[in-house]
Amino acid sequence: MSSGILVFCETDGGKLKKSAHELLSKAATLGGPVSAVVIGGSVDGAEAGRYGASTVYTVNGDAFGAYSTDAWVKALAAVIGKASPSVVLGAASPVGKDLFPRLGARIGAGAVTEVTELSNVGGQVVARRPVYAGKALATVKVKSSVALFTVRPNSFPVNATGGGAASVVAVDAGVSAADLKTQVVEVRKSAQATVDLTEADRIVSGGRSVKSAEGYDSVIRPLAAALRATPGASRAAVDAGYAPHSHQVGQTGKVVNPTLYIAVGISGAIQHLAGMRTSKVIVSINKDPDAPIFQHSSYGIVDDLFTVCPALQKEFEAVVG
Amino acid sequence: MKVGVLLKQVPASDTIIKINPDKTGILTADVKWEINPYDEFALEAAIQLKDAGKATAVVVLTVGGADAEARVRDALNRGATEAIRVDDPALAGSDALGKARALAAAAKAAGVELLLAGKQAIDTDSAAVPGIVAELLGWPQVSVVTGLTVDGGKITAERNAGGGYIEVVSTTVPAVITCDKGLNTPRFASLKGIMAAKKIAIVAKSAADLGLSAGQVGAAGALVEESGFELPPPRPSGKIIQGATPEAKVKELVRLLREEAKVI
C-alpha cells in the first residue's frame, strides 16, 4: 500500500535548491510522512529535516555525472519502489520536465506537469494547473496508485518547520554506464543570465520600444542587474533581434512566475500576458497610457522608458541589497 | 532513414479562451487552429534533413479528427512526404499516455527511426507526450533542443540545461528529440510544394489498425483526468503612479515596492 509523499530534490553544491525547499514545505501540509530523494549529489540530512523530511534517499555512482534521462528515470523508479509513496513531487525545472513524463510511463503512473496548486481533497492530492499558457486553469486528478506532479517554481512559500535531521539512506538503483544512451559531450555557459527565467524570482523584460539590441543591452540588462533580476523580452523584441530567443517570455517563449515582473516598453499582447500573468507584482513602464499592459499591472509609470529606466536603475542600486 | 514529426493542432496563440458549460475544456467554435508553433521547428528540422539527403522521408504523425487535416496538409505542402492521422472515437478523452500510445504505434507502423517533436504544445503545456513516446519505444530522448546535427546514425544536439548552461548531447538513432525556438526558422509552403503535395494522401488509421485495444486509449486508459476549467481571476486594478518628473515617479514606485508590495 503506497502512502506518503516523496519529494525529488535538486541540489546545487550539496545544498537543496530553493525549489526543493518549496516542495518539502508544501508536502508537509498535504498529510502523510514526507521523504526526499537526491540523485547524483550529496545532501545534508539536517537541512532536509528542517523542511519536513524524515528520510532522504540518495542515489549515486559513476553513471550520475551530468543529468541523463536514462540514469535518473531508473534511479527514481528504484527509490519509488523502495519508499512506496502515493505522491511524488518535483520541480518543473529543465530536469523535472524531462524526467517525470517518462518516469510515469516507466512505472505506470499518471504524471501531471507544471502545477501551481496542490491540495488534499478527501485523502487524494489534487492539482490545479494553468493551461493555454495561463489563459485558463484546470483541476487535475490522477487515477493511478502513485501520482507524479511537477510544480512550477515560486508557487509555494518556504517554511522551515524545524524537524530533526532526516535519516540519509543510500539506494543502489543498479544503474551502470551501459544504461546511458545519451552522453553529455560538452557543457558551456550560455548568455549572461545565470538564473533560468522559469525559476527567476525577479524579471525585467524589454519590448519593441527598446528600439534596438543596443537599447536592450544598455537599458534592460543594467536595470535587471541592479535589481538582481533575470532579463527577459517580448516576442516582438526577440523577433526584431534585440534579445536572444532564450529570453522570450510569453506563450511561445518561457512561462514565468516571479515575485516581481517589470515590463519595459511592452504593450501587452495577449501572447505575452499569457506568459507572465501569474507574477505576483507586475510593474509596467510605457509611454502609451492606453497600452493594454497597464490593465494587468500592479503599478504603472506612463513615461519614456529611456528616462525612467536609468533613474530606476540608480534607485535599485541604492536600495537593493 | 525515415524521420517522423509529431504534430498537434492548437488554438492560435492570440485566441481568447472561453470555457465550455460543463467546464471540461474550452469552447472551440470560434477558434482558429494552427500547427503547434514548437512542432513547426520539428517539422522544419525534418524537412532540412530531407533536403540535405539525410532523411529519405518525412512522416507527419498526428492524433485528431478530420478537422486536423488542414494542418497536416500544411505540413505536406511545406515538404513532408507522408502523413498518418490516427482517428478513432475510442481515443476521445485520452490523456498524454493514450495519445503517446497511438503516436508510438503509428511511428512504429511507419518505420520511423528518428522522431522529432515540439518541446511542448501550447494548449495543454504539458510537455509530456514525447517523453512517454520515447519510453514506449524504448528510445533515448533529448529534450528542448536548439541545435541539431544528424550524421549517419549519430545525433548531436544542443539543449538548454537551465542555470544558463547549454549542454551538447550525443546519441544515436533511433531517438526522440524535442525542439525549441531558436533551432531554425520554419518555412512557408511554396507553390511548388503545394503542387507536389497534392499527390500525397493523408492515411487515416484507427486504434485497431495500430494494434491498440480500447482499454489502452481514451478515457478508459487515462491515468490523468482534467475537470473544473476556469478563467483565471482578474487581477485587481493597479495604480498609475503620478509625479511631476520621471525621477519623482521612480522614487514613488520604489517606495511602493518596498512598503506596500514588500517585494524589494
Interface residues (C-beta under 8 A of the other chain):
Chain A: A66 Y67 T69 D70 V73 S93 P94 V95 K97 D98 F100 P101 R102 G104 A105 R106 G108 A109 G110 A111 V112 T113 E114 R128 R129 P130 V131 Y132 A133 G134 K135 A136 L137 A138 T139 V140 K141 V142 K143 S144 K181 T182 Q183 V184 V185 E186 V187 R188 K189 S190 A191 Q192 A193 T194 V195 D196 E199 R202 L227 P244 H245 S246 Q248 Q251 T252 G253 V255 T259 L260 A269 I270 Q271 A274 R277 T278 K280 V281 I282 V283 P289 F294 Q295 H296 S297 S298 Y299 G300 I301 V302 D303 D304 T307 V308 A311 L312 E315 F316 V319 V320
Chain B: P11 S13 D14 T15 I16 I17 I19 I26 P37 Y38 D95 A96 L97 A100 I122 D123 T124 D125 S126 A127 A128 V129 P130 G131 I132 A134 E135 L136 W139 P140 Q141 V142 S143 V144 T146 T156 N160 A161 G162 G163 G164 Y165 I166 E167 V168 V169 S170 T171 T172 A175 D180 K181 G182 A222 L223 V224 E225 E226 S227 G228 F229 E230 L231 P232 R235 S237 G238 K239 I240 I241 P246 E247 K249 V250 K251 L253 V254 L256 L257 R258 A261 V263 I264
